């Protein structure tokens, strides 16, 4: 490079860099842009897209919360639907799919005016709509804030403890969970408190565990139930204490259940007592404790919380336990007959006629139950609009159409989706029975209560649930002013 000036060398180098580097950079940029375009056009070339599940719009989380800071009360001046218009709509939707018939009634919640009546005073098998009767009876007899207490008592034998049932069939096997309904009272916490009490009392040596389930009396199985339903796990023999509402585990909702929930619970308690460091003799047995000496105690969820769980999940075992506790609080025997008598008694106190009712259980499994659609509508009206504020606590237990409980997988097609999130109702299903009773606010802001009951239906005919869901949905979108 001799003879080239220093400044000229710089210019040459810059010129050479430009001649050789800029084309290379331009090529690189173009290739990158091309890759982006190709990736945009054919994303599958880079990664296979994950399938997006189809979720109805009303089940998705909103992008932003509403600016509304409160819910306005219903307008008392909202117009009442014209009965002829309501009948026109329901006559077109409330039809059985095949055999059988569907009775029904729609009432204005505020005034009690009947807006639709199809055989509303005819006795029908109601299936799990029976739980609505149990709910109001339990709330009225026991009070929404009441709790049931499971105790561990001392025995006349100092080396024996007695697990004593107090009506809580929602015991959990672990530690008590104050935020839970099922498992609010836990056996692990009871065992830890018992172990501490035994140490404080200076009790040594192997401990024998007994169980006292004498709070409930009479037959443990209702003779009105089909043994096939019991074998299938629809319910189980009833005792005054149980784990997981009479199931082997909280997440096992089908299949066989423990046939002696009291002994099963006592065995689990003995295991927790051993885990707490207490020497425990093998085996458990029934016995009686000394009420004056309590080693440990644990309280259930409130009655209102249990009622809500019963309604939302349609829990037969829990319904029967609440029925027994209602019987005892009403001066009746803690039997199946005592439970039905107490339900009838409490409904009568609400002014609901019961003379025509035939009650064989309080969960709705029995085919011998006979209740009218009009009576169910009156019960729903007592919850939504009646004078007893204690009943209002049952409102949260009604499943929400398309969202929660036994209505969570319904109201998802075009014919019923207009009721999603608006209709709240208790379901009922047996082999030839479909029922739906609940409440809805119509398009004009009027609160309506309804009850639809189908009997003699073709088993498994899908159109029967659709007919009831569609009928409740048209009430939701009804202005019905002519």
DOLUMZA-474033 format. One record per residue (C-alpha): residue number from 0; z, x, y. Coordinates in pm, 1 decimal, always signed. Each point is the difference from the previous one (the first is absolute). Layout:
% DOLUMZA-474033
NODE	num	zz	xx	yy
NODE	NUM	Z	X	Y
...
This chain:
% DOLUMZA-474033
NODE	num	zz	xx	yy
NODE	0	+0.0	+0.0	+0.0
NODE	1	-36.3	+303.3	+230.7
NODE	2	-177.3	-73.5	+323.5
NODE	3	+139.0	-353.7	+13.7
NODE	4	+243.7	-72.0	+280.0
NODE	5	+345.9	-139.4	-79.3
NODE	6	-74.5	-329.1	+178.3
NODE	7	-330.0	-26.8	-176.2
NODE	8	+174.1	+43.8	-332.7
NODE	9	+221.6	-297.3	+78.0
NODE	10	-297.5	-213.5	+90.7
NODE	11	-178.6	+100.9	-316.8
NODE	12	+302.3	-72.2	-214.0
NODE	13	+45.8	-341.9	+160.6
NODE	14	-365.8	-73.8	-42.8
NODE	15	+5.7	+109.1	-361.7
NODE	16	+318.0	-206.7	-69.2
NODE	17	-167.5	-300.4	+154.8
NODE	18	-320.7	+43.7	-195.8
NODE	19	+173.9	+26.3	-336.1
NODE	20	+330.4	-193.2	+39.6
NODE	21	-94.0	-320.7	+184.0
NODE	22	-254.4	-107.8	-264.1
NODE	23	+266.1	+60.3	-267.3
NODE	24	+260.3	-205.8	+191.7
NODE	25	-249.3	-277.1	+64.1
NODE	26	-84.7	-16.7	-368.8
NODE	27	+368.9	-11.8	-90.9
NODE	28	+70.1	-281.0	+246.9
NODE	29	-296.2	-202.4	-125.0
NODE	30	+114.8	+42.7	-358.7
NODE	31	+352.0	-118.9	+92.1
NODE	32	-136.0	-302.4	+186.0
NODE	33	-217.8	-80.6	-295.5
NODE	34	+298.2	+17.3	-231.7
NODE	35	+194.0	-241.4	+222.7
NODE	36	-292.2	-243.9	+5.8
NODE	37	-43.4	+18.9	-375.4
NODE	38	+373.1	-44.3	-51.8
NODE	39	-8.9	-308.7	+222.8
NODE	40	-298.5	-145.8	-181.7
NODE	41	+113.8	+88.7	-347.8
NODE	42	+378.1	+33.9	-10.0
NODE	43	-8.8	-12.8	-377.6
NODE	44	-159.1	+349.8	+1.8
NODE	45	+326.6	+147.1	+124.1
NODE	46	+258.7	-226.0	-161.0
NODE	47	-6.6	-328.4	-187.7
NODE	48	+140.6	-277.8	+222.3
NODE	49	+314.8	-166.5	-124.2
NODE	50	-36.6	-371.8	-70.8
NODE	51	+174.1	-214.8	+259.1
NODE	52	+181.3	-300.3	-152.8
NODE	53	-96.5	-335.7	+137.0
NODE	54	+297.2	-137.0	+193.7
NODE	55	-16.0	-332.2	+182.6
NODE	56	+33.8	+38.8	+375.4
NODE	57	+329.2	-188.3	+12.2
NODE	58	+159.4	+249.2	-240.5
NODE	59	-85.1	+311.1	+203.6
NODE	60	+235.0	+165.9	+247.7
NODE	61	-106.8	-80.9	+357.7
NODE	62	-128.5	+282.7	+221.9
NODE	63	+252.3	-88.4	+267.2
NODE	64	+295.1	-229.5	+39.1
NODE	65	-26.1	-316.5	+200.2
NODE	66	+134.9	+3.2	+354.5
NODE	67	+192.9	-317.7	-77.0
NODE	68	+372.0	+77.2	+3.6
NODE	69	+123.4	-334.2	-132.0
NODE	70	-115.0	-295.1	-203.1
NODE	71	-22.3	-319.7	+197.3
NODE	72	+165.6	-307.0	-153.8
NODE	73	-215.3	-281.0	-129.0
NODE	74	-108.2	-250.9	+259.0
NODE	75	+189.7	-322.6	-62.4
NODE	76	-281.8	-183.4	+178.2
NODE	77	-272.4	+131.7	-233.3
NODE	78	-200.8	-294.7	-132.3
NODE	79	+77.5	-137.1	-345.9
NODE	80	-305.3	+2.8	-228.8
NODE	81	-170.6	-334.0	-54.9
NODE	82	+75.6	-106.3	-360.5
NODE	83	-355.6	-123.3	-62.7
NODE	84	-136.3	+342.6	+96.3
NODE	85	+248.1	+181.9	-222.3
NODE	86	-88.8	-228.1	-291.0
NODE	87	-370.5	+61.5	+55.7
NODE	88	+49.4	+374.4	-30.3
NODE	89	+236.8	-4.7	-297.7
NODE	90	-197.3	-256.5	-197.5
NODE	91	-283.5	+252.7	+5.4
NODE	92	+209.0	+299.5	-111.3
NODE	93	+292.4	-122.5	-209.4
NODE	94	-187.0	-57.6	-325.5
NODE	95	+90.5	+122.2	-349.8
NODE	96	-228.6	+241.0	-180.7
NODE	97	-61.2	-210.9	-308.4
NODE	98	+272.1	-217.7	-148.8
NODE	99	+318.0	-120.3	+163.8
NODE	100	+96.7	-119.1	+345.4
NODE	101	+152.9	+140.6	+317.4
NODE	102	+252.6	-192.5	+206.0
NODE	103	+88.2	+106.6	+348.6
NODE	104	+155.5	-70.1	+335.1
NODE	105	-21.3	+144.0	+352.2
NODE	106	+269.5	-75.2	+256.2
NODE	107	+62.6	+83.5	+361.6
NODE	108	+302.9	+229.3	-16.8
NODE	109	+156.1	-120.2	+323.8
NODE	110	-23.2	-376.1	-43.7
NODE	111	-40.6	-42.1	-375.9
NODE	112	-313.8	-207.1	+52.4
NODE	113	-213.9	-7.7	-314.3
NODE	114	-352.6	+117.3	+80.9
NODE	115	-139.1	+1.7	-353.9
NODE	116	+124.5	-171.6	-314.5
NODE	117	-155.9	+15.6	-344.9
NODE	118	+245.7	-125.6	-260.9
NODE	119	+267.7	+188.1	+191.8
NODE	120	+282.7	-201.3	-156.8
NODE	121	-117.3	+48.7	-358.2
NODE	122	+221.3	+220.5	-216.4
NODE	123	-172.0	+324.2	-99.5
NODE	124	+83.2	+316.5	-192.3
NODE	125	+51.0	+243.0	+289.3
NODE	126	+12.4	+341.2	-173.6
NODE	127	+154.2	+266.1	+225.3
NODE	128	+4.0	-225.2	+305.2
NODE	129	+339.2	-90.9	-149.2
NODE	130	+129.6	+320.3	+158.8
NODE	131	-28.7	-164.9	+342.4
NODE	132	+265.5	-250.0	-106.0
NODE	133	+217.0	+282.6	-133.1
NODE	134	-42.0	+196.0	+322.7
NODE	135	+127.8	-272.9	+230.5
NODE	136	+281.6	-92.8	-239.1
NODE	137	+118.0	+363.2	-25.2
NODE	138	-13.0	+54.8	+374.4
NODE	139	+187.8	-321.9	+67.3
NODE	140	+266.2	+52.0	-267.7
NODE	141	+56.2	+374.5	+28.5
NODE	142	-101.7	+84.3	+356.2
NODE	143	-273.1	+250.0	+87.6
NODE	144	+235.4	+294.3	+65.4
NODE	145	+205.8	-28.6	-320.2
NODE	146	-4.8	+282.0	-254.4
NODE	147	+93.8	+23.0	-367.7
NODE	148	+246.5	+269.7	-110.4
NODE	149	-9.9	+199.2	-324.3
NODE	150	+340.0	+151.6	-80.6
NODE	151	+145.0	+254.8	-236.0
NODE	152	+347.3	-117.4	-99.2
NODE	153	+286.3	+160.2	-185.5
NODE	154	+99.3	-142.9	-336.6
NODE	155	+332.1	-43.6	-174.6
NODE	156	-105.1	+307.8	-196.7
NODE	157	+16.5	+286.7	+253.4
NODE	158	-295.4	+177.5	-164.3
NODE	159	-231.8	-301.7	+43.3
NODE	160	-201.5	-105.8	+304.1
NODE	161	-173.0	-337.0	+31.5
NODE	162	-331.8	-39.5	+182.8
NODE	163	+26.2	-353.8	+138.0
NODE	164	-302.4	-205.2	+100.3
NODE	165	+6.1	-189.6	+327.5
NODE	166	-346.8	-150.4	-6.9
NODE	167	-201.2	+302.3	+115.1
NODE	168	-301.4	+32.7	-230.1
NODE	169	-172.5	+246.6	+233.7
NODE	170	+216.4	+300.3	-87.7
NODE	171	-167.3	+340.6	+3.5
NODE	172	+70.6	+281.6	-241.8
NODE	173	+32.3	+267.9	+270.5
NODE	174	+197.6	+30.6	+318.9
NODE	175	+52.1	-306.7	+217.8
NODE	176	-278.5	-37.2	+256.0
NODE	177	+112.3	-185.9	+313.9
NODE	178	-363.1	-52.0	+106.2
NODE	179	-109.7	-159.2	-328.0
NODE	180	+15.7	-349.2	-142.1
NODE	181	-51.9	+97.0	-363.3
NODE	182	+243.0	+289.2	-40.7
NODE	183	+220.5	-73.4	+301.1
NODE	184	+289.6	+48.6	-244.9
NODE	185	-46.4	+295.2	-235.8
NODE	186	+172.7	+95.0	-323.7
NODE	187	+11.4	+371.2	+88.5
NODE	188	+208.0	-74.7	+308.9
NODE	189	+225.7	-234.1	-197.9
NODE	190	+45.7	+270.8	-262.5
NODE	191	+79.1	+271.2	+255.5
NODE	192	+260.5	-220.7	+168.7
NODE	193	+146.2	-92.8	-339.6
NODE	194	+22.7	+364.1	-103.4
NODE	195	+187.3	+83.9	+320.5
NODE	196	+236.6	-295.0	-51.2
NODE	197	+72.4	+102.3	-359.6
NODE	198	+81.8	+353.9	+110.8
NODE	199	+227.7	-130.7	+274.1
NODE	200	+175.4	-222.8	-252.2
NODE	201	+50.2	+291.7	-238.7
NODE	202	-196.4	-165.6	-279.0
NODE	203	-109.6	+254.6	-259.7
NODE	204	-177.5	-11.7	-331.2
NODE	205	-314.2	-183.5	-106.6
NODE	206	-64.9	-319.6	+194.3
NODE	207	-121.8	-317.8	-165.9
NODE	208	-241.7	-213.4	+201.8
NODE	209	+14.7	-377.6	-29.9
NODE	210	-199.8	-268.2	+180.9
NODE	211	+113.2	-339.9	+125.2
NODE	212	-293.3	-240.9	+45.4
NODE	213	+205.8	-318.6	-13.0
NODE	214	-89.5	-118.0	+351.5
NODE	215	-296.5	-192.1	-144.7
NODE	216	+61.6	-236.8	-289.8
NODE	217	-199.8	-207.2	-243.9
NODE	218	-325.2	+95.9	-172.7
NODE	219	-160.8	+324.3	+111.8
NODE	220	-348.7	-139.9	-69.2
NODE	221	-116.6	-331.8	+140.0
NODE	222	-113.2	-222.9	-290.0
NODE	223	-273.9	-141.2	+226.1
NODE	224	-180.7	+334.6	+6.6
NODE	225	-280.3	+101.8	-230.2
NODE	226	+107.3	+289.7	-220.7
NODE	227	-350.1	+139.2	+49.2
NODE	228	+73.4	+30.9	+372.7
NODE	229	+325.9	+178.1	-76.4
NODE	230	-173.5	+236.7	-242.6
NODE	231	-265.1	+72.9	+263.5
NODE	232	+270.3	+100.6	+246.5
NODE	233	-31.8	-291.0	+241.5
NODE	234	+379.1	-16.2	-11.6
NODE	235	+289.4	+99.1	-225.9
NODE	236	+343.6	-115.5	-114.5
NODE	237	+217.0	-29.7	+310.9
NODE	238	+325.4	+188.5	+65.2
NODE	239	+210.1	+52.7	+311.2
NODE	240	-107.9	+362.3	+42.4
NODE	241	-325.9	+175.1	-69.8
NODE	242	-205.0	+301.1	+95.0
NODE	243	-332.5	-46.2	+180.6
NODE	244	+11.2	-380.8	-16.6
NODE	245	+21.1	+10.8	-376.7
NODE	246	-268.9	+266.1	-57.1
NODE	247	+7.4	+343.2	-159.2
NODE	248	-123.0	+166.7	+320.3
NODE	249	-72.9	-117.5	+354.6
NODE	250	-370.7	+80.1	-29.8
NODE	251	-48.3	-164.0	-342.6
NODE	252	-81.4	-358.6	+93.4
NODE	253	-155.4	-125.5	-323.7
NODE	254	+79.4	+9.6	-367.8
NODE	255	+324.9	-33.5	-194.6
NODE	256	+335.0	+2.9	+179.5
NODE	257	+354.5	+85.7	-110.5
NODE	258	+136.4	-288.2	-202.7
NODE	259	+357.4	+74.1	+105.6
NODE	260	-9.1	+127.4	+354.8
NODE	261	+380.0	+21.6	+20.1
NODE	262	+28.4	+242.9	-291.4
NODE	263	-307.7	+191.6	+119.4
NODE	264	+159.5	+39.3	+344.9
NODE	265	+333.3	+108.9	-147.7
NODE	266	-176.0	+263.2	-211.3
NODE	267	-173.7	+135.5	+309.2
NODE	268	+332.9	+2.8	+186.2
NODE	269	+161.5	+196.4	-285.0
NODE	270	-278.2	+254.6	+29.0
NODE	271	+56.2	+36.7	+372.6
NODE	272	+374.8	+30.2	-56.0
NODE	273	-63.1	+287.8	-241.3
NODE	274	-234.2	+160.0	+255.0
NODE	275	+287.0	-19.5	+251.5
NODE	276	+210.8	+218.4	-229.3
NODE	277	+199.9	-264.8	-186.2
NODE	278	+42.0	+26.1	-378.0
NODE	279	-134.5	-331.9	-130.8
NODE	280	+46.0	-149.3	-346.0
NODE	281	-326.6	-105.2	-168.2
NODE	282	-101.1	-365.2	+9.3
NODE	283	+85.7	-286.1	+235.3
NODE	284	+159.1	-334.7	-66.5
NODE	285	+97.0	-320.8	+177.8
NODE	286	+345.8	-35.4	+145.9
NODE	287	+213.5	-112.4	+294.0
NODE	288	+140.1	+204.0	+284.4
NODE	289	+302.1	-28.9	+225.5
NODE	290	-118.7	-156.8	+328.8
NODE	291	+288.5	+154.1	+189.5
NODE	292	-110.2	+356.4	-72.9
NODE	293	-349.5	+90.5	+122.2
NODE	294	-127.1	+352.1	-65.6
NODE	295	-333.4	-48.9	+178.6
NODE	296	-222.4	-269.8	+149.9
NODE	297	-356.2	-31.2	+130.0
NODE	298	-158.4	-284.3	+196.0
NODE	299	-344.1	-150.1	-45.2
NODE	300	-265.5	-68.0	+260.1
NODE	301	+61.0	-318.2	+199.3
NODE	302	-87.2	-339.4	-139.2
NODE	303	-276.7	-38.2	+258.6
NODE	304	-153.4	+332.7	-108.0
NODE	305	+17.7	-104.6	-363.4
NODE	306	-157.3	-337.4	+80.1
NODE	307	-285.1	+174.0	+180.8
NODE	308	-59.9	+229.3	-297.7
NODE	309	+9.4	-295.7	-238.5
NODE	310	-258.2	-194.5	+201.0
NODE	311	-235.4	+288.1	+75.4
NODE	312	-13.8	+136.7	-355.2
NODE	313	+70.4	-332.4	-177.8
NODE	314	+279.3	+158.1	-204.0
NODE	315	+112.6	-244.1	-271.0
NODE	316	+307.4	+196.0	-111.8
NODE	317	+128.8	+37.0	+355.7
NODE	318	-62.5	-370.1	+67.9
NODE	319	+215.8	-102.1	-294.3
NODE	320	+278.3	+240.0	+104.3
NODE	321	-2.9	-142.3	+353.3
NODE	322	+8.9	-346.7	-153.4
NODE	323	+314.1	+86.8	-197.0
NODE	324	+170.3	+142.3	+308.3
NODE	325	-98.2	-313.4	+191.4
NODE	326	+155.8	-209.4	-275.7
NODE	327	+330.0	+187.4	+17.0
NODE	328	+7.9	-28.0	+380.7
NODE	329	-66.4	-372.9	-30.1
NODE	330	+282.7	-73.3	-241.1
NODE	331	-232.3	-21.5	-299.6
NODE	332	+18.5	+189.4	-328.2
NODE	333	-179.7	+334.7	-10.9
NODE	334	-258.4	-131.1	-246.1
NODE	335	-366.8	-99.0	+10.4
NODE	336	+99.1	-365.6	+38.0
NODE	337	+249.2	+95.4	+269.3
NODE	338	-276.3	+179.5	+190.1
NODE	339	-236.4	-298.4	-2.9
NODE	340	+284.6	-232.5	+98.8
NODE	341	+90.6	+227.3	+291.8
NODE	342	-360.0	+15.0	+121.0
NODE	343	-21.9	-378.4	-7.4
NODE	344	+335.9	-23.3	+180.0
NODE	345	-100.5	+236.5	+280.6
NODE	346	-338.7	-163.6	+50.4
NODE	347	+175.2	-334.5	+35.4
NODE	348	+219.3	+148.3	+273.1
NODE	349	-320.4	+85.2	+186.6
NODE	350	-112.3	-360.6	-19.9
NODE	351	-272.5	+66.4	-255.1
NODE	352	-31.8	-274.8	-259.5
NODE	353	+60.2	+131.1	-352.7
NODE	354	+30.2	-315.3	-211.2
NODE	355	-352.3	+36.2	-141.0
NODE	356	+33.0	+370.6	-74.9
NODE	357	+31.1	+131.4	-354.2
NODE	358	+143.8	+352.7	+0.9
NODE	359	+16.1	+209.6	-317.4
NODE	360	+37.4	+342.1	+162.7
NODE	361	+0.1	+152.8	+348.0
NODE	362	-276.2	+260.3	-47.0
NODE	363	-288.5	-228.6	-95.3
NODE	364	-76.2	+127.3	-349.7
NODE	365	+95.2	-329.9	-164.5
NODE	366	-276.1	-256.7	-47.5
NODE	367	+263.3	-274.9	+19.7
NODE	368	+43.4	+47.7	+377.1
NODE	369	-139.6	-290.3	+203.7
NODE	370	-11.6	+11.2	+381.8
NODE	371	-234.7	-160.9	+252.9
NODE	372	-218.7	+173.7	+256.9
NODE	373	+174.9	-204.5	+269.0
NODE	374	+339.9	+137.2	-105.4
NODE	375	-129.3	+356.3	+17.4
NODE	376	-144.1	-60.5	+345.4
NODE	377	+337.0	-132.7	+111.6
NODE	378	+168.2	+314.8	-133.8
NODE	379	-245.4	+223.0	+187.5
NODE	380	+55.6	-210.2	+311.2
NODE	381	+377.9	+44.9	-37.7
NODE	382	-58.2	+377.6	-2.8
NODE	383	-239.0	+12.0	+295.4
NODE	384	+135.6	-273.7	+223.5
NODE	385	+319.2	-148.9	-141.7
NODE	386	+340.9	-4.2	+168.0
NODE	387	+163.2	+260.7	-228.6
NODE	388	-70.3	+349.4	+143.8
NODE	389	+109.2	+164.5	-326.0
NODE	390	-317.5	-125.2	-164.0
NODE	391	-215.5	+174.1	+259.4
NODE	392	+75.4	+331.9	-172.8
NODE	393	-229.7	-102.0	-287.9
NODE	394	-307.3	+17.0	+225.1
NODE	395	-48.3	+372.3	-66.1
NODE	396	-17.7	-62.0	-373.6
NODE	397	-317.3	-210.5	+10.3
NODE	398	-294.0	+215.8	-115.0
NODE	399	-261.6	+61.5	+271.1
NODE	400	-357.7	-90.9	-94.2
NODE	401	-202.4	+308.5	-85.9
NODE	402	+284.9	+238.2	+80.0
NODE	403	+328.3	-30.8	-188.7
NODE	404	+164.4	-113.3	-321.4
NODE	405	-174.9	-241.7	-231.6
NODE	406	-262.8	-73.5	+267.2
NODE	407	-84.6	+366.8	+54.9
NODE	408	-318.2	-10.7	-209.0
NODE	409	-118.2	-341.4	+119.2
NODE	410	-181.5	-117.6	+316.0
NODE	411	-251.5	+284.3	-23.3
NODE	412	-330.0	-188.6	-35.9
NODE	413	-213.7	-168.1	+262.6
NODE	414	+122.5	-347.5	-90.5
NODE	415	+369.5	+75.7	+52.8
NODE	416	+20.2	+306.8	+225.5
NODE	417	+54.9	-208.8	+312.3
NODE	418	+349.1	-70.5	-132.8
NODE	419	+85.4	+366.8	-61.1
NODE	420	+306.9	+106.1	+193.1
NODE	421	+59.1	-357.4	+118.1
NODE	422	+91.2	-203.3	-307.6
NODE	423	+349.1	+60.1	-140.6
NODE	424	+72.5	-171.3	-328.1
NODE	425	+184.8	+10.5	-331.0
NODE	426	-225.8	+11.1	-302.6
NODE	427	+47.6	-157.8	-340.6
NODE	428	-194.4	+65.4	-318.4
NODE	429	+40.0	-117.4	-358.7
NODE	430	-263.3	-50.6	-267.6
NODE	431	-131.9	-331.6	+136.2
NODE	432	+188.0	-3.3	+331.7
NODE	433	-83.9	+145.3	+341.8
NODE	434	+212.5	-65.9	+308.5
NODE	435	+10.3	+118.8	+359.3
NODE	436	+257.3	-110.3	+258.8
NODE	437	+52.4	+150.5	+342.1
NODE	438	-76.1	-11.9	+369.2
NODE	439	-269.4	+96.1	+251.1
NODE	440	-62.3	-24.9	+373.8
NODE	441	-332.1	-175.5	+64.4
NODE	442	-261.4	+95.4	+258.4
NODE	443	+169.0	-217.7	+264.7
NODE	444	+338.9	+164.9	-52.3
NODE	445	+157.5	-276.9	-207.0
NODE	446	+230.8	+98.2	-287.3
NODE	447	-97.2	-179.6	-321.4
NODE	448	+170.2	-2.5	-339.9
NODE	449	-185.5	-75.1	-320.9
NODE	450	+32.8	-23.2	-375.9
NODE	451	-280.8	-9.3	-256.5
NODE	452	+74.1	-42.1	-373.8
NODE	453	-260.1	-1.8	-277.7
NODE	454	+89.7	-120.2	-349.5
NODE	455	-203.3	-32.1	-321.0
NODE	456	-237.6	+270.1	+121.4
NODE	457	-234.6	+206.1	-215.0
NODE	458	+191.8	+320.4	-85.8
NODE	459	-142.4	+302.4	+178.7
NODE	460	-247.0	-194.2	+214.7
NODE	461	-27.6	+224.3	+307.4
NODE	462	-116.2	-280.3	+226.3
NODE	463	+340.8	-167.1	+8.0
NODE	464	+172.4	+278.0	+195.3
NODE	465	-304.6	+22.8	+224.1
NODE	466	+15.2	-374.8	+67.6
NODE	467	+360.5	+25.2	+114.2
NODE	468	-55.8	+316.4	+201.8
NODE	469	-304.7	-150.9	+168.0
NODE	470	+195.1	-315.5	+80.0
NODE	471	+280.5	+196.7	+163.2
NODE	472	-259.3	+205.5	+187.7
NODE	473	-173.3	-301.8	+150.7
NODE	474	+338.9	-109.9	+131.1
NODE	475	+32.4	+337.3	+174.1
NODE	476	-331.4	-39.2	+182.1
NODE	477	+35.1	-373.9	+54.1
NODE	478	+2.5	-150.2	+348.6
NODE	479	-55.6	-337.1	-165.6
NODE	480	-9.1	-201.7	+320.9
NODE	481	-315.0	-191.2	-87.1
